[in-house]
Amino acid sequence: MTFNNIDFNTYFKNYPDANGYYGKYGGAYIPPELKKAMEEINEAYFTICKSSKFISELRRIRKEFQGRPTPISYLERLSGSLGNVQLYVKREDLNHTGAHKLNHCMGEALLAKYMGKKKVIAETGAGQHGVALATAAAYFGLECDIYMGAVDIKKQAPNVARMKILGANVVEVTHGLATLKEAVDAAFEAYCREYKDAIYCIGSVVGPHPFPMMVRDFQSVVGIEAREQFMEMTGELPDAVVACVGGGSNAMGMFSGFLNDPVDIYGVEPLGRGTALGDHAASLKYGTEGIMHGFNSIMLKDENGEPAPVYSVASGLDYPSSGPEHAFLHDLGRVKYDVIDDEETIDAFFKLSRLEGIIPAIESSHAVAYGMKLAKEMGKGSILINLSGRGDKDMDYIIEKYGIR
């Protein structure tokens, strides 16, 4: 399939290029002292990703420890409530630890082990990446430092407890808005000090090269499984594929399986409370080109050109930029990026819970809400939604803020 002069038959061989760029986005904008560390990670990754020993070990872990493949569920009652379009969800909430994050964390921790590192360092927003990395660290016997904003620590208390039980050191970040962007800042600063003995296991398809590529590759198992499963279930491809986008790891994992197919693909960003700067985190919808956290992408900026304050009801989506590959696919027009606000998200959270017995993460509820909206517009056909995580972590916050509907 060719789209805007890009041949998607060979897309993954050509993007990113040797310098980590997807078109003009990506790269590695890092301090000189980290260049050698990034080159070391890049070389190690390209060595082991072609190793049958590494591949077979990762496959064994996914099957025996993570419980993969995760299934696809048909949402019969929710579909019936909306009309004639049939909704399906890829159940990453059934992946061990309750979200897609373990897909790349086990890969990154296995890479760290291969490189002889003693510690893994990461940031987390909703806590799912932190829990996943703490799990991987416990599995491989590595030390683990997780940086988390004070606001998110309060919102995501169950996940904070899980990280500590798993043996991770949870470092509270109190400066700025004390959310995901500040957690990334703090984790990156820590990595600059400790890169000789540690590896930074970034939680999404963001950061300097090779992290966006590595996380995409590890997450591609979601799209590969989903495409095969949907064809087996229905005998055809879905008409549309939907996933939520903050940094964008679950979305790139899902989208990667369908980029070369005649399928409409939608990335859903958080509109939050509205369109005013500071009330949302929809960088691809409202942002402009800019550099932060070591990569060039599309970001939300304040009046000084710095990363703007952002907000989302979902702690895992309140980031002022998106992965460089998402920015590239956005400019190409291959993926349509749209928005869903807090109210639509919470409505979808309760509808999926009540009609299907599945309590979704608030992040995933953005994708469910958009799938429901799209179903009403399409009138007929099928939609496959990536249910990136389960909502156990969010229930206390939802009940406190919204009550039981």
C-alpha positions as CSV (number, residue, x, y, z in Angstrom):
1,M,0.0,0.0,0.0
2,T,1.3,3.4,-1.0
3,F,0.0,6.6,0.8
4,N,1.3,10.1,0.0
5,N,4.3,8.5,-1.7
6,I,5.2,6.4,1.3
7,D,5.4,2.6,0.5
8,F,4.0,1.0,3.6
9,N,5.2,-2.4,2.4
10,T,8.7,-1.3,3.3
11,Y,7.8,1.3,5.9
12,F,9.4,-0.3,9.0
13,K,12.7,-0.8,7.1
14,N,12.9,2.9,6.2
15,Y,11.5,4.6,9.4
16,P,13.2,5.7,11.4
17,D,16.3,6.4,9.3
18,A,19.8,5.8,10.6
19,N,19.7,9.0,12.7
20,G,16.4,8.2,14.3
21,Y,14.2,10.5,12.2
22,Y,10.6,9.9,10.9
23,G,10.7,12.6,8.2
24,K,11.7,15.7,10.1
25,Y,10.6,14.3,13.5
26,G,12.6,12.3,16.0
27,G,16.4,12.4,16.4
28,A,18.5,12.6,19.6
29,Y,18.8,16.1,21.1
30,I,20.9,15.1,24.1
31,P,23.9,16.4,26.2
32,P,27.3,15.3,24.7
33,E,28.0,13.1,27.7
34,L,24.9,10.9,26.8
35,K,25.7,10.4,23.1
36,K,28.0,7.5,23.8
37,A,25.3,5.9,26.1
38,M,22.7,6.3,23.4
39,E,25.0,4.7,20.8
40,E,25.7,1.9,23.2
41,I,21.9,1.2,23.6
42,N,21.3,1.5,19.9
43,E,24.1,-0.9,19.1
44,A,23.0,-3.4,21.8
45,Y,19.4,-3.3,20.6
46,F,20.3,-3.9,16.9
47,T,22.5,-6.8,18.0
48,I,20.0,-8.6,20.2
49,C,16.8,-7.9,18.2
50,K,18.3,-10.1,15.5
51,S,19.4,-12.8,18.0
52,S,17.3,-16.0,18.0
53,K,18.2,-16.4,21.7
54,F,16.8,-13.0,22.6
55,I,13.7,-13.4,20.4
56,S,12.9,-16.9,21.7
57,E,13.4,-15.7,25.3
58,L,11.0,-12.8,24.8
59,R,8.5,-15.0,23.2
60,R,8.7,-17.4,26.1
61,I,8.2,-14.6,28.6
62,R,5.2,-13.2,26.7
63,K,3.5,-16.6,26.6
64,E,4.4,-18.0,30.1
65,F,4.7,-14.9,32.2
66,Q,2.6,-12.2,30.5
67,G,-0.2,-14.5,29.3
68,R,0.0,-13.5,25.7
69,P,-1.7,-13.5,23.2
70,T,-4.4,-11.3,24.7
71,P,-7.8,-11.9,23.2
72,I,-10.2,-9.7,21.2
73,S,-13.7,-9.4,22.7
74,Y,-16.8,-8.6,20.7
75,L,-18.9,-5.9,22.4
76,E,-22.4,-7.1,21.5
77,R,-24.5,-5.1,24.0
78,L,-22.6,-1.9,23.6
79,S,-22.7,-2.3,19.8
80,G,-26.5,-2.9,19.9
81,S,-27.0,0.3,22.0
82,L,-25.3,2.4,19.3
83,G,-26.8,1.0,16.0
84,N,-25.5,-1.3,13.4
85,V,-21.7,-0.9,13.7
86,Q,-20.0,-3.7,15.4
87,L,-17.4,-2.8,18.1
88,Y,-14.5,-5.0,19.2
89,V,-11.7,-4.5,21.7
90,K,-8.2,-5.8,21.9
91,R,-7.8,-6.8,25.6
92,E,-4.5,-5.4,26.7
93,D,-6.2,-5.1,30.1
94,L,-5.7,-8.8,30.3
95,N,-1.9,-8.6,29.8
96,H,-0.1,-9.3,33.1
97,T,0.0,-6.1,35.3
98,G,-3.2,-4.9,33.6
99,A,-2.0,-2.9,30.6
100,H,0.1,-2.9,27.4
101,K,3.1,-1.4,29.2
102,L,4.7,-4.8,30.1
103,N,5.2,-5.5,26.4
104,H,8.1,-3.1,26.2
105,C,9.2,-3.2,29.8
106,M,10.1,-6.9,29.6
107,G,12.0,-6.1,26.4
108,E,13.8,-3.1,27.9
109,A,14.7,-5.0,31.1
110,L,16.0,-7.9,29.0
111,L,18.1,-5.5,27.1
112,A,19.4,-4.0,30.3
113,K,20.4,-7.4,31.5
114,Y,22.2,-8.1,28.2
115,M,24.1,-4.8,28.6
116,G,25.2,-5.7,32.1
117,K,23.3,-2.8,33.7
118,K,22.3,-3.0,37.4
119,K,19.4,-0.6,37.5
120,V,16.4,0.5,35.5
121,I,15.1,4.1,35.7
122,A,11.7,5.4,34.5
123,E,8.9,7.9,34.8
124,T,5.3,7.1,35.1
125,G,2.0,9.0,34.9
126,A,-0.9,6.7,35.5
127,G,1.4,4.2,37.2
128,Q,1.0,1.4,34.7
129,H,4.5,1.9,33.2
130,G,5.9,2.1,36.7
131,V,4.2,-1.1,37.8
132,A,5.2,-2.9,34.6
133,L,8.9,-1.9,35.0
134,A,8.9,-2.7,38.7
135,T,7.6,-6.1,37.6
136,A,10.3,-6.6,35.0
137,A,13.0,-5.5,37.4
138,A,11.8,-8.0,40.0
139,Y,11.7,-10.7,37.3
140,F,15.3,-10.0,36.2
141,G,16.7,-9.1,39.6
142,L,17.4,-5.4,38.8
143,E,17.2,-2.3,41.0
144,C,14.4,0.0,40.0
145,D,13.8,3.8,40.5
146,I,10.4,5.2,39.4
147,Y,9.8,8.9,39.2
148,M,6.2,10.1,39.6
149,G,4.5,13.5,40.0
150,A,3.0,14.2,43.4
151,V,-0.4,14.9,41.8
152,D,-0.4,11.5,40.1
153,I,0.8,9.7,43.2
154,K,-2.3,10.9,44.9
155,K,-4.6,10.0,42.0
156,Q,-3.0,6.6,41.5
157,A,-2.5,5.3,45.0
158,P,-3.2,1.6,44.2
159,N,-0.4,1.6,41.5
160,V,2.0,3.3,43.9
161,A,1.4,0.6,46.4
162,R,2.0,-2.1,43.8
163,M,5.3,-0.6,42.7
164,K,6.5,-0.5,46.3
165,I,5.4,-4.1,46.9
166,L,7.3,-5.1,43.8
167,G,10.5,-3.6,45.3
168,A,10.7,-0.3,43.3
169,N,11.9,3.0,44.8
170,V,9.1,5.5,44.0
171,V,10.6,9.0,43.8
172,E,8.0,11.8,44.3
173,V,8.4,14.8,42.0
174,T,7.0,18.0,43.4
175,H,8.2,20.8,41.1
176,G,6.1,22.5,38.4
177,L,2.7,20.9,37.9
178,A,4.0,17.7,39.5
179,T,2.6,15.5,36.8
180,L,4.0,13.4,33.9
181,K,6.1,16.0,32.2
182,E,7.9,16.8,35.4
183,A,8.4,13.1,36.1
184,V,10.1,12.7,32.7
185,D,12.3,15.7,33.5
186,A,13.4,14.2,36.8
187,A,13.9,10.7,35.4
188,F,16.0,12.0,32.6
189,E,18.2,14.0,35.0
190,A,18.7,10.9,37.1
191,Y,19.7,8.9,34.1
192,C,22.3,11.6,33.1
193,R,23.9,11.0,36.5
194,E,23.7,7.2,36.5
195,Y,23.9,6.1,32.8
196,K,27.0,4.0,33.3
197,D,25.2,1.6,35.6
198,A,21.6,2.1,34.6
199,I,19.3,2.2,31.6
200,Y,16.4,4.6,31.1
201,C,13.4,2.6,30.2
202,I,11.2,5.3,28.8
203,G,7.4,4.6,29.1
204,S,6.3,5.5,25.6
205,V,7.4,6.1,22.0
206,V,9.0,9.4,23.0
207,G,12.5,10.5,24.0
208,P,15.8,10.5,22.0
209,H,16.5,7.8,19.4
210,P,16.5,4.8,19.7
211,F,13.7,4.8,22.4
212,P,10.7,5.6,20.1
213,M,11.8,2.8,17.7
214,M,12.5,0.3,20.4
215,V,9.2,0.8,22.2
216,R,7.3,0.7,18.9
217,D,9.0,-2.6,18.0
218,F,8.3,-4.2,21.4
219,Q,4.6,-3.0,21.3
220,S,4.1,-4.1,17.7
221,V,3.0,-7.5,19.1
222,V,-0.4,-5.9,19.9
223,G,-1.1,-5.0,16.3
224,I,0.3,-8.2,14.9
225,E,-1.9,-10.3,17.2
226,A,-4.9,-8.1,16.7
227,R,-4.8,-8.3,12.9
228,E,-4.5,-12.1,12.9
229,Q,-7.2,-12.5,15.5
230,F,-9.7,-10.2,13.8
231,M,-9.2,-11.9,10.5
232,E,-9.8,-15.3,12.2
233,M,-12.9,-14.0,14.0
234,T,-14.6,-12.2,11.1
235,G,-12.9,-13.2,7.9
236,E,-12.0,-9.6,7.1
237,L,-10.2,-6.6,8.3
238,P,-11.9,-4.0,10.5
239,D,-13.1,-0.8,8.8
240,A,-11.5,1.3,11.5
241,V,-8.9,0.9,14.2
242,V,-8.9,3.2,17.3
243,A,-6.4,3.9,20.1
244,C,-5.8,6.6,22.7
245,V,-2.7,8.8,22.3
246,G,-0.6,10.5,25.0
247,G,3.0,9.7,24.2
248,G,1.5,7.0,22.1
249,S,3.0,3.6,22.8
250,N,-0.3,1.5,22.8
251,A,-1.4,3.3,19.7
252,M,1.8,2.7,17.8
253,G,1.7,-0.9,18.8
254,M,-1.8,-1.3,17.5
255,F,-1.4,0.9,14.4
256,S,1.8,-0.9,13.3
257,G,-0.3,-4.0,12.4
258,F,-2.6,-2.1,10.1
259,L,-0.6,0.7,8.4
260,N,-0.3,-1.3,5.2
261,D,-4.0,-2.2,5.1
262,P,-7.0,-0.3,3.6
263,V,-8.2,0.5,7.1
264,D,-9.0,3.9,8.6
265,I,-6.9,4.5,11.7
266,Y,-7.7,7.0,14.5
267,G,-5.6,8.3,17.3
268,V,-7.5,9.8,20.2
269,E,-6.1,12.7,22.2
270,P,-7.5,14.1,25.5
271,L,-9.4,17.4,25.1
272,G,-9.8,17.5,28.9
273,R,-11.9,20.5,30.0
274,G,-11.8,22.4,26.6
275,T,-9.7,24.0,24.0
276,A,-8.0,26.6,26.1
277,L,-4.2,26.1,26.6
278,G,-3.8,24.3,29.9
279,D,-7.2,22.6,29.8
280,H,-6.2,19.7,27.5
281,A,-3.2,17.7,26.3
282,A,-4.1,17.4,22.6
283,S,-0.6,18.2,21.2
284,L,-1.2,16.8,17.7
285,K,-4.5,18.7,17.3
286,Y,-3.4,22.1,18.7
287,G,0.4,22.0,18.9
288,T,3.4,23.0,16.7
289,E,6.8,21.6,16.0
290,G,9.2,21.7,18.9
291,I,11.9,19.9,20.8
292,M,11.6,18.5,24.3
293,H,13.0,15.5,26.2
294,G,15.5,14.8,23.5
295,F,13.3,14.5,20.4
296,N,11.6,16.8,17.8
297,S,7.9,16.4,17.4
298,I,4.6,18.3,17.7
299,M,4.1,19.9,21.1
300,L,2.0,22.3,23.0
301,K,3.9,25.5,23.8
302,D,3.5,28.5,26.2
303,E,4.1,32.1,25.2
304,N,7.9,31.6,25.6
305,G,8.0,28.5,23.3
306,E,8.5,26.2,26.3
307,P,6.3,23.1,26.9
308,A,2.9,24.3,28.0
309,P,1.0,23.2,31.1
310,V,-1.4,20.4,30.2
311,Y,-4.3,18.6,31.7
312,S,-6.2,15.4,31.3
313,V,-8.5,13.4,33.6
314,A,-6.2,10.5,32.5
315,S,-2.8,10.7,34.3
316,G,-1.2,8.6,31.5
317,L,-2.2,11.1,28.8
318,D,-1.3,14.5,30.3
319,Y,1.9,15.0,28.3
320,P,2.6,18.1,26.2
321,S,3.9,16.2,23.1
322,S,3.5,13.0,21.3
323,G,5.9,10.5,19.8
324,P,7.7,11.6,16.7
325,E,6.3,8.7,14.6
326,H,2.8,9.9,15.5
327,A,3.8,13.4,14.3
328,F,5.0,11.9,11.0
329,L,1.8,9.8,10.5
330,H,-0.2,12.9,11.3
331,D,1.5,15.0,8.7
332,L,1.2,12.2,6.1
333,G,-2.5,11.9,6.9
334,R,-2.3,8.1,7.2
335,V,-3.6,8.4,10.8
336,K,-6.4,10.8,11.7
337,Y,-5.9,12.3,15.2
338,D,-9.0,13.6,16.9
339,V,-10.1,14.5,20.5
340,I,-12.4,13.3,23.2
341,D,-13.2,15.4,26.3
342,D,-13.4,14.3,30.0
343,E,-17.2,14.0,30.1
344,E,-17.3,11.8,27.0
345,T,-14.5,9.7,28.5
346,I,-16.3,9.1,31.8
347,D,-19.5,8.3,30.1
348,A,-17.7,5.6,28.1
349,F,-16.0,4.3,31.2
350,F,-19.4,3.6,32.8
351,K,-21.1,2.3,29.7
352,L,-18.4,-0.3,29.0
353,S,-18.5,-1.3,32.6
354,R,-22.2,-1.7,32.8
355,L,-22.9,-3.2,29.4
356,E,-19.9,-5.5,28.9
357,G,-18.5,-6.2,32.4
358,I,-15.2,-4.6,31.5
359,I,-13.9,-1.7,33.6
360,P,-11.4,0.2,31.4
361,A,-8.6,2.5,32.3
362,I,-9.5,6.2,32.0
363,E,-6.8,6.4,29.2
364,S,-8.5,3.6,27.3
365,S,-11.9,5.1,27.9
366,H,-10.9,7.9,25.5
367,A,-10.6,5.3,22.7
368,V,-13.8,3.6,23.7
369,A,-15.6,7.0,23.7
370,Y,-14.3,7.8,20.3
371,G,-15.2,4.3,19.0
372,M,-18.8,4.9,20.2
373,K,-18.9,8.3,18.5
374,L,-17.5,6.9,15.3
375,A,-20.0,4.1,15.3
376,K,-22.9,6.6,15.3
377,E,-21.3,8.4,12.3
378,M,-20.4,5.3,10.3
379,G,-23.8,3.6,10.4
380,K,-22.4,0.3,9.3
381,G,-19.1,-1.7,9.5
382,S,-16.8,-2.7,12.3
383,I,-14.4,-0.9,14.6
384,L,-11.5,-2.4,16.6
385,I,-10.5,-0.5,19.7
386,N,-7.3,-1.0,21.6
387,L,-8.3,-1.4,25.3
388,S,-4.9,-0.5,26.5
389,G,-5.5,-1.1,30.2
390,R,-7.9,-1.9,33.0
391,G,-9.5,0.6,35.4
392,D,-8.7,-0.9,38.8
393,K,-6.2,1.9,39.4
394,D,-8.8,4.6,38.6
395,M,-11.8,3.5,40.6
396,D,-11.1,5.4,43.8
397,Y,-10.5,8.6,41.8
398,I,-13.6,8.1,39.7
399,I,-15.8,7.5,42.7
400,E,-14.4,10.5,44.6
401,K,-14.7,12.9,41.6
402,Y,-17.7,11.6,39.7
403,G,-19.6,9.2,42.1
404,I,-21.4,6.1,40.8
405,R,-23.5,6.8,37.7
